[in-house]
Amino acid sequence: MMTNKATHKIIMRIMAAMIFTFHTISTMSQTITANFSNDDSSKPYPKYEVRAMWLTTIGGIDWPHSYAKDTSPATIQKQQQELRNILDKLKQANINTILLQTRVRATTIYPCDMEPWDGCLSGNPGTSPGYDALKFAIDECHKRGMECHAWVVTIPIGKWNGAGCKNLRKTHPELLRKIGEEGYMNPEHLGTADYLARICGDITRRYDIDGIHLDYIRYPETWTIRSSKGGKEGDLRNPDARRNCITRIVKAIHNAVKSQKPWVKMSCSPIGKYSDLTRYSSHGWNALNTVCQDAQAWLRDGLMDQLYPMMYFRDNQFFPFAIDWAESSYGKTIAPGLGIYFLDPREGKWQKDDVARQMQVLRQLGLGHTYFRSDFFTRNVKDIYTYACNNIDNYPALVPPMTWAENRKPSPPQQINVTFANITQLSWQGTSPYYNIYASKEYPVDTDDPRNLIAQRVTRHSLDIETDKEYYYAVTAMDRYGNESLPTQSWQKARGNKQQLLKNDGTTLLLPIHASLTDAGYVAIESLQGNLITTLPFNKNGINIQSLPEGAYCIRTLGKKGITHKLGMFTIKR
């Protein structure tokens, strides 16, 4: 009798045969959130799937695009609004995981006692921008129901005379190695594991982070292999000994993170090809042998919860290696990175169909997908953003639960109530950190269908919903590991009153006459789910909404005495 693993491999090989004959990419129209669902039941959509984005801060190539000055609140607000706009657009594309570059090159985007500020925020390395960018980003991601993972660049520390490397040359010179003009942390020194574990442990302790994402956790390709004995590691010409050096660092970071918050996800971005396959060569560039990343063993041994392999290849250099990752997931989460930067003519010659086919195949394999990187996606290079929204990620998805760490379901919410006047308001009671909201015209609401999911990772115990249609609602509780409770159903079919939308031309929003009767100094722009998007100065002649992307919004006044008034809702279509 065949083992489960053998059966799984046969299934994967059959799927491989199907994959290489797969050429048709189907299309659908985008669904507006307020409509909640449509009648298309012909396509399966996964309820659980990682859809991630690498958001790069080095040089501000994804964010920020302007500098913040400690003495200038306006520059801070502008920089923060840039991030809000990016996250809004990613949220509209149903991205659920943000990998935010936090440790850049031994420099940081948060106040750190061990390393200096990166220059991407203030324009001057070592200078504070006047706010904690990591905390701000975490809060903004969580408002939108998205996870935020701290992306930590581990081994490279930038130019030898750069701010980060200079600092480490003073504080920990024994941990460094110079190769050309670049500085690196020495993976063979025992102190490197301790140092990086302190960095990641500090982030975990101080911030409500959802994951620690390790980048470049490997030997540099320019590393000269030692010819002498390596102490406890033995002869470091032996690949196993070098792999042990990298695994030692991973283990130290894992222990520092999990000992404080076991629900924080450990992940890394290994080289896209784990090793040579029987029929397909990695052409000398793979994780296991070239740079000593034993990433599949890290999954097996519980050191990693997720992997984001950098699969920036096409055709037979992509699909067989994706199958290999799927076969060796050990029940953990894998979301391969897609090289969408090759869609830009300045970077490569890829076409949209190259990426579209990869995304469809990854879904067939039960894998997630990750974009490298944000700027190419939000600029909609070769319509990749449009394709993702309309054809692959039409509906939200939850991040797969960490059942290997905890598999108990939380208790369902209690006493769900539905009231409606100008809006529909749900309220409930419970003790869980997160709640997911579902809506459907059918009772009971099918919470296994992601097309019914209208809000996720809600941290409050109520939700305002703007809609003029009748729906039944269900609420589930979710713990920090992603385990979801059974649903609590509302037997009431709630209908909100359709409101007159406020007029705008895509640049200026006209306010109702009664707005001028308030003592407002600012207005708050919110999503339909009640999440704050931005605050803008009040102007009775109209509000400048040029910075907002297309979508539907609510607007409230913010009075000088703390009193707020709802002015209405509006949609932007340019």
RODO-2510 file (C-alpha; in nm, 4 decimals, decimal comma):
residues 574
     n   res          X          Y          Z
     1     m     0,0000     0,0000     0,0000
     2     m     0,1301     0,3459    -0,0906
     3     t     0,1988     0,5979     0,1854
     4     n     0,0116     0,9258     0,2018
     5     k     0,3269     1,1035     0,0942
     6     a     0,3682     0,8770    -0,2093
     7     t     0,0057     0,9309    -0,3065
     8     h     0,0520     1,3050    -0,2654
     9     k     0,3529     1,2995    -0,4975
    10     i     0,1615     1,1072    -0,7656
    11     i    -0,1189     1,3628    -0,7486
    12     m     0,1346     1,6424    -0,7819
    13     r     0,2897     1,4776    -1,0886
    14     i    -0,0535     1,4430    -1,2499
    15     m    -0,1136     1,8102    -1,1796
    16     a     0,2235     1,8886    -1,3359
    17     a     0,1127     1,7257    -1,6591
    18     m    -0,2027     1,9366    -1,6489
    19     i    -0,0061     2,2507    -1,5731
    20     f     0,2112     2,2320    -1,8802
    21     t    -0,0974     2,2121    -2,1036
    22     f    -0,2676     2,5000    -1,9219
    23     h    -0,3004     2,8052    -2,1459
    24     t    -0,6453     2,9557    -2,0922
    25     i    -0,6753     3,2316    -1,8376
    26     s    -1,0396     3,3051    -1,7560
    27     t    -1,1755     3,6499    -1,6745
    28     m    -1,4404     3,8009    -1,4514
    29     s    -1,5578     4,1503    -1,3685
    30     q    -1,4496     4,3071    -1,0407
    31     t    -1,6956     4,2989    -0,7521
    32     i    -1,7543     4,6098    -0,5447
    33     t    -1,7345     4,5380    -0,1724
    34     a    -2,0756     4,6886    -0,1024
    35     n    -2,2347     4,4262    -0,3292
    36     f    -2,0863     4,1517    -0,1081
    37     s    -2,1404     3,8677    -0,3573
    38     n    -2,2574     3,7808    -0,7057
    39     d    -2,4264     3,4857    -0,8675
    40     d    -2,1193     3,3302    -1,0302
    41     s    -2,0843     2,9879    -0,8681
    42     s    -1,8844     2,8324    -1,1510
    43     k    -1,5382     2,9235    -1,0135
    44     p    -1,3910     2,8047    -0,6863
    45     y    -1,2329     3,0705    -0,4685
    46     p    -1,0152     2,9743    -0,1746
    47     k    -1,1190     3,0941     0,1671
    48     y    -0,7626     3,0546     0,2944
    49     e    -0,4712     3,1830     0,0886
    50     v    -0,1725     3,4085     0,1493
    51     r    -0,1701     3,7044    -0,0893
    52     a     0,1334     3,9031     0,0069
    53     m     0,3306     4,2061    -0,1005
    54     w     0,6942     4,2969    -0,0446
    55     l     0,6880     4,6679     0,0411
    56     t     1,0436     4,7935     0,0038
    57     t     1,1756     5,0943     0,1935
    58     i     1,5419     5,0911     0,0855
    59     g     1,5936     5,4104    -0,1114
    60     g     1,2173     5,4705    -0,0870
    61     i     1,1651     5,2658    -0,4032
    62     d     0,8184     5,1546    -0,2879
    63     w     0,7744     5,3891     0,0075
    64     p     0,8319     5,6625     0,1133
    65     h     0,8539     5,8963    -0,1854
    66     s     0,9050     6,2077     0,0261
    67     y     1,1086     6,2895     0,3349
    68     a     0,9642     6,3569     0,6795
    69     k     1,1231     6,6156     0,9065
    70     d     1,0941     6,6015     1,2839
    71     t     1,0216     6,9736     1,2915
    72     s     0,7595     6,9689     1,0134
    73     p     0,4256     6,7956     1,0849
    74     a     0,3176     6,8586     0,7248
    75     t     0,6032     6,6484     0,5849
    76     i     0,5252     6,3682     0,8313
    77     q     0,1588     6,3732     0,7330
    78     k     0,2473     6,3670     0,3627
    79     q     0,4749     6,0655     0,4091
    80     q     0,2140     5,8831     0,6129
    81     q    -0,0566     5,9579     0,3569
    82     e     0,1627     5,8020     0,0880
    83     l     0,1586     5,4763     0,2808
    84     r    -0,2157     5,4958     0,3405
    85     n    -0,2735     5,5348    -0,0322
    86     i    -0,0570     5,2318    -0,1092
    87     l    -0,2320     5,0193     0,1519
    88     d    -0,5738     5,1297     0,0261
    89     k    -0,4875     5,0117    -0,3215
    90     l    -0,3463     4,6827    -0,1941
    91     k    -0,6551     4,6290     0,0196
    92     q    -0,8761     4,6797    -0,2857
    93     a    -0,6770     4,4029    -0,4552
    94     n    -0,7502     4,1748    -0,1552
    95     i    -0,3864     4,1593    -0,0429
    96     n    -0,3895     4,0206     0,3131
    97     t    -0,0197     4,0220     0,4101
    98     i     0,2298     4,3100     0,3968
    99     l     0,6012     4,2292     0,4242
   100     l     0,7404     4,5676     0,5280
   101     q     1,1150     4,6225     0,5037
   102     t     1,1978     4,7130     0,8645
   103     r     1,5694     4,6427     0,9076
   104     v     1,7187     4,7757     0,5863
   105     r     2,0996     4,7528     0,5956
   106     a     2,1771     4,7392     0,9676
   107     t     1,9531     5,0477     0,9763
   108     t     1,5888     5,0621     1,0812
   109     i     1,2563     5,2396     1,0232
   110     y     1,1809     5,2390     1,3971
   111     p     1,3679     5,3760     1,6998
   112     c     1,6275     5,1145     1,7915
   113     d     1,8970     5,1242     2,0590
   114     m     2,1172     4,8857     1,8622
   115     e     2,1100     5,0361     1,5117
   116     p     2,0608     5,3825     1,3565
   117     w     1,7644     5,5173     1,1618
   118     d     1,7713     5,4430     0,7909
   119     g     1,7850     5,7516     0,5717
   120     c     1,4791     5,6569     0,3647
   121     l     1,2435     5,8353     0,6078
   122     s     1,4157     6,1644     0,6931
   123     g     1,6626     6,1859     0,4074
   124     n     1,9530     6,1699     0,6527
   125     p     2,0832     5,8356     0,7873
   126     g     2,0737     5,8314     1,1650
   127     t     1,8097     6,1075     1,1852
   128     s     1,4600     6,0462     1,3201
   129     p     1,1667     6,1333     1,0915
   130     g     0,9673     6,2410     1,3965
   131     y     0,7489     5,9330     1,4279
   132     d     0,7729     5,5540     1,4552
   133     a     0,7153     5,4326     1,0988
   134     l     0,6899     5,0659     1,1969
   135     k     0,4157     5,1285     1,4540
   136     f     0,2327     5,3539     1,2097
   137     a     0,2453     5,0885     0,9362
   138     i     0,1286     4,8114     1,1698
   139     d    -0,1673     5,0212     1,2849
   140     e    -0,2646     5,1119     0,9278
   141     c    -0,2431     4,7494     0,8108
   142     h    -0,4543     4,6328     1,1029
   143     k    -0,7187     4,8991     1,0341
   144     r    -0,7577     4,7392     0,6919
   145     g    -0,7674     4,3819     0,8224
   146     m    -0,4218     4,3026     0,6824
   147     e    -0,1291     4,1344     0,8550
   148     c     0,1978     4,3258     0,8835
   149     h     0,5253     4,1314     0,8987
   150     a     0,8587     4,2936     0,9832
   151     w     1,0916     4,2204     0,6909
   152     v     1,4411     4,1940     0,8384
   153     v     1,7422     4,1926     0,6048
   154     t     1,9884     3,9766     0,7969
   155     i     2,3383     3,9199     0,6539
   156     p     2,4050     4,2202     0,4216
   157     i     2,4724     4,5459     0,6074
   158     g     2,5373     4,7806     0,3155
   159     k     2,8394     4,9801     0,2078
   160     w     3,1443     4,9471     0,4327
   161     n     3,1296     5,3192     0,5066
   162     g     2,7508     5,3343     0,5215
   163     a     2,5637     5,4284     0,8398
   164     g     2,4647     5,0759     0,9429
   165     c     2,7994     4,9136     0,8737
   166     k     2,9887     5,2008     1,0377
   167     n     2,7847     5,1596     1,3538
   168     l     2,8496     4,7836     1,3707
   169     r     3,2195     4,8354     1,3040
   170     k     3,2265     5,0330     1,6287
   171     t     3,0012     4,8119     1,8379
   172     h     3,0582     4,4576     1,7030
   173     p     3,3596     4,4545     1,4678
   174     e     3,4146     4,0851     1,5343
   175     l     3,0850     3,9996     1,3574
   176     l     3,1666     4,1687     1,0264
   177     r     3,3310     4,0719     0,7029
   178     k     3,4141     4,2993     0,4108
   179     i     3,3700     4,1750     0,0534
   180     g     3,4614     4,4394    -0,2019
   181     e     3,2960     4,7605    -0,0865
   182     e     3,0140     4,5792     0,0951
   183     g     2,9828     4,4728     0,4560
   184     y     2,8262     4,1467     0,5756
   185     m     2,7534     3,9848     0,9076
   186     n     2,9631     3,6713     0,9380
   187     p     2,7301     3,3679     0,9523
   188     e     3,0171     3,1571     1,0841
   189     h     3,0631     3,3663     1,3988
   190     l     2,8581     3,2465     1,6952
   191     g     2,7784     3,6055     1,7919
   192     t     2,5909     3,6753     1,4677
   193     a     2,3032     3,4480     1,5695
   194     d     2,2801     3,6139     1,9101
   195     y     2,2868     3,9644     1,7638
   196     l     2,0164     3,9040     1,5021
   197     a     1,8043     3,7225     1,7600
   198     r     1,8214     4,0310     1,9823
   199     i     1,7075     4,2520     1,6926
   200     c     1,4101     4,0280     1,6082
   201     g     1,3252     3,9651     1,9723
   202     d     1,3175     4,3395     2,0366
   203     i     1,0768     4,3974     1,7445
   204     t     0,8530     4,1150     1,8674
   205     r     0,8453     4,2463     2,2240
   206     r     0,7738     4,6085     2,1373
   207     y     0,5323     4,5807     1,8466
   208     d     0,2016     4,4101     1,7655
   209     i     0,3670     4,2473     1,4670
   210     d     0,2122     3,9482     1,2893
   211     g     0,5343     3,7978     1,1599
   212     i     0,9134     3,8198     1,1410
   213     h     1,0246     3,7780     0,7797
   214     l     1,3947     3,7021     0,7267
   215     d     1,5574     3,8120     0,4018
   216     y     1,9037     3,7137     0,2783
   217     i     1,9327     3,4523     0,5519
   218     r     2,2081     3,2803     0,3575
   219     y     2,5694     3,2945     0,2527
   220     p     2,6478     3,5768     0,0083
   221     e     2,7188     3,4388    -0,3378
   222     t     3,0525     3,6256    -0,3246
   223     w     3,1636     3,4498    -0,0037
   224     t     3,5049     3,2821    -0,0204
   225     i     3,4844     2,9346     0,1335
   226     r     3,7290     2,8911     0,4180
   227     s     4,0060     2,6388     0,3779
   228     s     4,0740     2,5968     0,7490
   229     k     3,8936     2,4227     1,0316
   230     g     3,5939     2,6059     1,1742
   231     g     3,5968     2,5128     1,5427
   232     k     3,2779     2,3448     1,6576
   233     e     3,1374     2,3517     1,3063
   234     g     3,4218     2,1418     1,1744
   235     d     3,5605     2,1943     0,8242
   236     l     3,3591     2,4817     0,6766
   237     r     3,4421     2,3599     0,3281
   238     n     3,1740     2,1000     0,4027
   239     p     2,8314     2,2234     0,2780
   240     d     2,6570     2,0619     0,5753
   241     a     2,8708     2,2623     0,8151
   242     r     2,7918     2,5866     0,6331
   243     r     2,4212     2,5034     0,6297
   244     n     2,4462     2,4463     1,0051
   245     c     2,5807     2,8012     1,0444
   246     i     2,2726     2,9483     0,8745
   247     t     2,0336     2,7149     1,0568
   248     r     2,1913     2,8171     1,3877
   249     i     2,0936     3,1798     1,3146
   250     v     1,7394     3,0789     1,2156
   251     k     1,7001     2,8740     1,5334
   252     a     1,8221     3,1582     1,7565
   253     i     1,5782     3,4047     1,5977
   254     h     1,2925     3,1521     1,6133
   255     n     1,3521     3,0969     1,9867
   256     a     1,3721     3,4705     2,0584
   257     v     1,0420     3,5344     1,8792
   258     k     0,8379     3,2321     1,9856
   259     s     0,9389     3,2513     2,3513
   260     q     0,7590     3,5877     2,3679
   261     k     0,4692     3,5540     2,1227
   262     p     0,4252     3,2023     1,9836
   263     w     0,1598     3,3215     1,7363
   264     v     0,4037     3,5508     1,5526
   265     k     0,4792     3,3841     1,2205
   266     m     0,8375     3,2992     1,1309
   267     s     0,9126     3,3163     0,7590
   268     c     1,1907     3,3780     0,5118
   269     s     1,2442     3,4329     0,1398
   270     p     1,4724     3,1538     0,0170
   271     i     1,6218     3,1272    -0,3302
   272     g     1,3365     3,0221    -0,5601
   273     k     1,4782     2,6796    -0,6434
   274     y     1,5433     2,4610    -0,3416
   275     s     1,7757     2,2198    -0,5229
   276     d     1,8240     2,0424    -0,8544
   277     l     1,5329     1,8216    -0,9595
   278     t     1,5544     1,4888    -1,1368
   279     r     1,4542     1,6319    -1,4724
   280     y     1,5284     2,0012    -1,4253
   281     s     1,8550     2,1669    -1,3252
   282     s     1,8740     2,4808    -1,1143
   283     h     2,1716     2,5847    -1,3301
   284     g     2,3919     2,6365    -1,0275
   285     w     2,1588     2,8732    -0,8409
   286     n     1,9653     2,7063    -0,5626
   287     a     1,8988     2,7482    -0,1930
   288     l     2,0380     2,4246    -0,0533
   289     n     2,3767     2,3943    -0,2185
   290     t     2,4684     2,7383    -0,3550
   291     v     2,3900     2,9571    -0,0537
   292     c     2,3309     2,6937     0,2189
   293     q     1,9616     2,7623     0,2959
   294     d     1,7979     2,4403     0,4106
   295     a     1,4550     2,6042     0,3966
   296     q     1,2503     2,2873     0,3553
   297     a     1,4125     2,1422     0,6673
   298     w     1,3240     2,4622     0,8530
   299     l     0,9585     2,3939     0,7706
   300     r     0,9898     2,0297     0,8711
   301     d     1,1606     2,1072     1,2006
   302     g     0,9166     2,3826     1,2996
   303     l     1,1625     2,6707     1,2654
   304     m     0,9496     2,8330     0,9945
   305     d     0,5730     2,8763     0,9622
   306     q     0,5790     3,0208     0,6114
   307     l     0,8107     3,0417     0,3112
   308     y     0,8129     3,3036     0,0375
   309     p     1,0517     3,1545    -0,2240
   310     m     1,1824     3,4116    -0,4705
   311     m     1,0638     3,2374    -0,7875
   312     y     1,1576     3,5035    -1,0406
   313     f     1,1667     3,2612    -1,3338
   314     r     0,9407     3,1450    -1,6156
   315     d     0,8159     2,8247    -1,7758
   316     n     1,0176     2,5108    -1,6919
   317     q     1,2326     2,7092    -1,4523
   318     f     0,9181     2,7942    -1,2545
   319     f     0,6516     2,5241    -1,2630
   320     p     0,8540     2,2109    -1,1696
   321     f     1,0180     2,3971    -0,8808
   322     a     0,6794     2,5276    -0,7603
   323     i     0,5595     2,1661    -0,7476
   324     d     0,8703     2,0766    -0,5473
   325     w     0,7858     2,3432    -0,2878
   326     a     0,4271     2,2187    -0,2702
   327     e     0,5405     1,8590    -0,2194
   328     s     0,7639     1,9596     0,0706
   329     s     0,5437     2,2072     0,2565
   330     y     0,4997     1,9814     0,5650
   331     g     0,1531     2,1319     0,6084
   332     k     0,2914     2,4854     0,6414
   333     t     0,2210     2,7903     0,4243
   334     i     0,4132     2,8648     0,1048
   335     a     0,3486     3,1742    -0,1076
   336     p     0,6045     3,1944    -0,3902
   337     g     0,7299     3,5355    -0,4934
   338     l     0,6426     3,6456    -0,8476
   339     g     0,8895     3,8592    -1,0426
   340     i     0,6393     4,1187    -1,1613
   341     y     0,9234     4,3694    -1,1941
   342     f     1,0117     4,1905    -1,5186
   343     l     0,6881     4,3326    -1,6634
   344     d     0,8525     4,6751    -1,6680
   345     p     1,0349     4,7137    -2,0037
   346     r     1,3285     4,8647    -1,8164
   347     e     1,3662     4,5434    -1,6141
   348     g     1,2713     4,2592    -1,8491
   349     k     1,0530     4,1331    -2,1295
   350     w     0,7791     3,9484    -1,9447
   351     q     0,4163     3,9726    -2,0502
   352     k     0,1131     3,9738    -1,8237
   353     d     0,0253     3,6175    -1,9291
   354     d     0,3590     3,4951    -1,7911
   355     v     0,2539     3,6032    -1,4425
   356     a    -0,1154     3,5205    -1,4896
   357     r    -0,0362     3,1605    -1,5713
   358     q     0,1902     3,1314    -1,2680
   359     m    -0,0826     3,2654    -1,0387
   360     q    -0,3402     3,0216    -1,1736
   361     v    -0,1040     2,7271    -1,1336
   362     l    -0,0028     2,8231    -0,7798
   363     r    -0,3697     2,8219    -0,6861
   364     q    -0,4100     2,4738    -0,8362
   365     l    -0,1184     2,3619    -0,6209
   366     g    -0,2744     2,5095    -0,3061
   367     l    -0,0015     2,7727    -0,2715
   368     g    -0,0350     3,1462    -0,2147
   369     h     0,1353     3,4199    -0,4139
   370     t     0,3522     3,7197    -0,3329
   371     y     0,4431     4,0157    -0,5522
   372     f     0,7861     4,1651    -0,5875
   373     r     0,7266     4,4440    -0,5513
   374     s     0,4621     4,6992    -0,4547
   375     d     0,5464     4,9832    -0,6944
   376     f     0,5136     4,7686    -1,0080
   377     f     0,1820     4,6331    -0,8809
   378     t     0,0188     4,9605    -0,7807
   379     r     0,1389     5,1302    -1,1019
   380     n    -0,0493     4,8542    -1,2843
   381     v     0,2436     4,7729    -1,5118
   382     k     0,1037     4,5813    -1,8096
   383     d    -0,2337     4,5666    -1,6318
   384     i    -0,1106     4,3286    -1,3596
   385     y    -0,3103     4,5101    -1,0899
   386     t    -0,6269     4,4997    -1,3004
   387     y    -0,5776     4,1307    -1,3736
   388     a    -0,5216     4,0440    -1,0078
   389     c    -0,8343     4,2338    -0,8996
   390     n    -1,0632     4,1086    -1,1751
   391     n    -0,9444     3,7574    -1,2503
   392     i    -0,7664     3,5920    -0,9613
   393     d    -0,8268     3,7694    -0,6292
   394     n    -1,1822     3,8904    -0,6855
   395     y    -1,2792     3,8093    -0,3281
   396     p    -1,1041     3,8299     0,0091
   397     a    -0,9184     3,5376     0,1646
   398     l    -0,8053     3,4694     0,5189
   399     v    -0,4443     3,3826     0,6001
   400     p    -0,4281     3,0047     0,6642
   401     p    -0,4381     2,9249     1,0374
   402     m    -0,1272     2,7978     1,2181
   403     t    -0,2901     2,4692     1,3152
   404     w     0,0523     2,3114     1,3775
   405     a     0,0976     2,5541     1,6687
   406     e    -0,2637     2,5678     1,7953
   407     n    -0,5768     2,4035     1,6551
   408     r    -0,8477     2,4734     1,9122
   409     k    -1,1394     2,6781     1,7828
   410     p    -1,2255     2,9871     1,9875
   411     s    -1,5726     3,0309     2,1332
   412     p    -1,8278     3,1870     1,8939
   413     p    -1,9392     3,5478     1,9462
   414     q    -2,2452     3,6012     2,1617
   415     q    -2,5592     3,8149     2,1373
   416     i    -2,5284     3,9354     1,7812
   417     n    -2,7622     4,2266     1,7165
   418     v    -2,8607     4,3994     1,3940
   419     t    -3,0075     4,7469     1,3869
   420     f    -3,0669     4,9708     1,0889
   421     a    -3,1606     5,3277     1,0210
   422     n    -2,9394     5,5228     0,7821
   423     i    -2,6893     5,2390     0,8071
   424     t    -2,6907     4,8769     0,9154
   425     q    -2,5066     4,8250     1,2423
   426     l    -2,3914     4,4893     1,3710
   427     s    -2,2856     4,4412     1,7307
   428     w    -2,1824     4,1360     1,9285
   429     q    -1,9990     4,0237     2,2382
   430     g    -1,6898     3,8092     2,2736
   431     t    -1,3367     3,7870     2,4088
   432     s    -1,1396     3,7045     2,0931
   433     p    -0,8827     3,9452     1,9451
   434     y    -1,0388     3,9337     1,5955
   435     y    -1,3774     3,8877     1,4274
   436     n    -1,4760     3,8103     1,0691
   437     i    -1,8052     3,9360     0,9220
   438     y    -2,0066     3,7572     0,6511
   439     a    -2,3192     3,8624     0,4601
   440     s    -2,5536     3,6785     0,2243
   441     k    -2,9054     3,6923     0,0858
   442     e    -2,9459     3,3296     0,1967
   443     y    -2,9952     3,2025     0,5511
   444     p    -2,7905     3,0682     0,7151
   445     v    -2,4923     3,2588     0,5806
   446     d    -2,2354     3,0227     0,4295
   447     t    -1,9136     3,1212     0,6061
   448     d    -1,7120     2,8722     0,4006
   449     d    -1,7733     3,0851     0,0893
   450     p    -1,5221     3,3740     0,0776
   451     r    -1,7592     3,5654    -0,1497
   452     n    -1,9647     3,6283     0,1637
   453     l    -1,6688     3,7684     0,3622
   454     i    -1,7107     4,1468     0,3946
   455     a    -1,4700     4,2320     0,6787
   456     q    -1,1834     4,0418     0,8406
   457     r    -0,9682     4,0745     1,1513
   458     v    -1,2076     4,3322     1,2978
   459     t    -1,0875     4,4241     1,6465
   460     r    -1,4022     4,6051     1,7610
   461     h    -1,7349     4,4565     1,8706
   462     s    -1,9466     4,6427     1,6171
   463     l    -1,9470     4,7284     1,2496
   464     d    -2,1347     4,9874     1,0444
   465     i    -2,2288     4,8735     0,6949
   466     e    -2,3418     5,1072     0,4172
   467     t    -2,5783     4,9210     0,1840
   468     d    -2,9319     4,9540     0,0542
   469     k    -2,9725     4,5770    -0,0001
   470     e    -3,1145     4,3124     0,2297
   471     y    -2,8725     4,0641     0,3848
   472     y    -2,8413     3,8114     0,6601
   473     y    -2,5219     3,8398     0,8645
   474     a    -2,2901     3,6036     1,0495
   475     v    -1,9937     3,6767     1,2759
   476     t    -1,7057     3,4446     1,3670
   477     a    -1,4323     3,4869     1,6271
   478     m    -1,0673     3,4310     1,5349
   479     d    -0,7659     3,3824     1,7591
   480     r    -0,4120     3,5053     1,6967
   481     y    -0,3181     3,1769     1,5301
   482     g    -0,5930     3,2249     1,2694
   483     n    -0,8270     2,9577     1,4064
   484     e    -1,1874     3,0550     1,3401
   485     s    -1,4907     2,9757     1,5545
   486     l    -1,8237     2,8437     1,4393
   487     p    -2,0425     3,1292     1,3136
   488     t    -2,3039     3,3124     1,5122
   489     q    -2,5915     3,3770     1,2722
   490     s    -2,8341     3,6649     1,2736
   491     w    -3,1863     3,5519     1,1874
   492     q    -3,2830     3,9089     1,0956
   493     k    -3,2608     4,0162     0,7350
   494     a    -3,1386     4,3735     0,7603
   495     r    -3,1944     4,6477     0,5085
   496     g    -3,0265     4,9853     0,5178
   497     n    -3,1734     5,2999     0,3675
   498     k    -3,0158     5,4128     0,0456
   499     q    -2,8563     5,7529     0,0898
   500     q    -2,7960     6,0308    -0,1594
   501     l    -2,4264     6,0284    -0,2445
   502     l    -2,2256     6,3468    -0,2031
   503     k    -2,1075     6,4901    -0,5347
   504     n    -1,7464     6,5097    -0,6460
   505     d    -1,5419     6,5347    -0,9647
   506     g    -1,2608     6,3103    -0,8466
   507     t    -1,0674     6,6117    -0,7175
   508     t    -1,3069     6,8130    -0,4983
   509     l    -1,5856     6,6738    -0,2783
   510     l    -1,8825     6,9073    -0,2289
   511     l    -2,0212     6,9141     0,1251
   512     p    -2,3869     6,9436     0,2261
   513     i    -2,5059     7,2874     0,3426
   514     h    -2,5378     7,1822     0,7070
   515     a    -2,1648     7,1019     0,7221
   516     s    -2,0890     7,4739     0,7547
   517     l    -2,2966     7,4872     1,0730
   518     t    -2,0521     7,2604     1,2600
   519     d    -1,7305     7,3647     1,4365
   520     a    -1,5255     7,1251     1,2273
   521     g    -1,1541     7,1828     1,1847
   522     y    -1,0970     6,8567     0,9982
   523     v    -1,2946     6,5801     0,8321
   524     a    -1,2325     6,2068     0,8709
   525     i    -1,2532     5,9873     0,5613
   526     e    -1,3457     5,6283     0,6461
   527     s    -1,3976     5,3027     0,4605
   528     l    -1,7457     5,1547     0,4394
   529     q    -1,6455     4,9242     0,7255
   530     g    -1,5638     5,2209     0,9505
   531     n    -1,1833     5,2067     0,9235
   532     l    -1,0150     5,5475     0,9243
   533     i    -0,8463     5,6188     0,5907
   534     t    -0,7243     5,9749     0,6412
   535     t    -0,8025     6,3131     0,7960
   536     l    -0,8153     6,6268     0,5819
   537     p    -0,8568     6,9994     0,6609
   538     f    -1,2194     7,1156     0,6616
   539     n    -1,3217     7,3581     0,3877
   540     k    -1,6874     7,4481     0,3463
   541     n    -1,6272     7,5096    -0,0245
   542     g    -1,5112     7,1531    -0,0791
   543     i    -1,2628     6,8892     0,0348
   544     n    -0,9568     6,8051    -0,1727
   545     i    -0,9830     6,4284    -0,2384
   546     q    -0,7230     6,4100    -0,5130
   547     s    -0,4984     6,1842    -0,3026
   548     l    -0,7706     5,9211    -0,2526
   549     p    -0,7880     5,6250    -0,4913
   550     e    -1,1119     5,5237    -0,6589
   551     g    -1,3605     5,3605    -0,4241
   552     a    -1,6461     5,4224    -0,1810
   553     y    -1,6049     5,6247     0,1394
   554     c    -1,7838     5,7821     0,4363
   555     i    -1,7048     6,1328     0,5655
   556     r    -1,7415     6,2755     0,9166
   557     t    -1,6586     6,6114     1,0690
   558     l    -1,4070     6,6324     1,3522
   559     g    -1,5155     6,9173     1,5766
   560     k    -1,2886     7,1268     1,7939
   561     k    -1,4732     7,0033     2,1043
   562     g    -1,4440     6,6388     2,0054
   563     i    -1,7949     6,6251     1,8562
   564     t    -1,8309     6,4403     1,5254
   565     h    -2,1093     6,4528     1,2664
   566     k    -2,1624     6,2138     0,9773
   567     l    -2,1968     6,4097     0,6536
   568     g    -2,2672     6,1170     0,4205
   569     m    -2,0919     5,8878     0,1780
   570     f    -1,9394     5,9285    -0,1663
   571     t    -1,7745     5,7300    -0,4394
   572     i    -1,4749     5,8305    -0,6519
   573     k    -1,4711     5,7258    -1,0167
   574     r    -1,2177     5,8956    -1,2395
***
